[in-house]
Amino acid sequence: MVPVVTAYIGICGAGMPAARPQDLRAAEEVGRLVARAKGILVCGGLGGVMEAACRGAHAAGGITVGLLPSRHRYTANPFVTVAIPTGIGELRNGLVVRAADAVVAIGGEWGTLSEIALAIKNGTPVVGLDTWDLGRGEIEVAPDPAAAVARAFELSR
């Protein structure tokens, strides 16, 4: 039996060591909630926010897709269900946001900013949790993980 998927939700955020503890906690909860809502989590497949989100989704029985910067599947975090080695480095950020119906950006560094920018440029909705403020209104700010996931699913339709 094929599971009913409601949306592909991209998760963007800092890797390690830059990821802040509060971002890791939020990411794990976001991943859990995405899985409970029958969404598929899409991310860059490495550590930090990506691993925390995958861990949360995995704990809830969800499916996670990691679009890896390297050419090697073994570089994926241990909670990635489907590891896709791209071999294109940071350019894979564009693949993450193109594969997603909506993106949740959590905290973040320059890579997160690039994913936000690419998502906005391509019309993929972005919901932010304590992330970049572009001052332009394109990022829907959410107060907590539950609100972020709920809004991401609404915008994905």
PyMOL commands that set and color helices and strands:
alter all, ss='L'
color gray80, all
select helices_A, chain A and resi 21-36+49-59+73-75+89-99+110-121+145-155
alter helices_A, ss='H'
color red, helices_A
select strands_A, chain A and resi 8-13+40-43+63-68+82-85+102-106+126-129+139-141
alter strands_A, ss='S'
color yellow, strands_A
deselect
rebuild
show_as cartoon
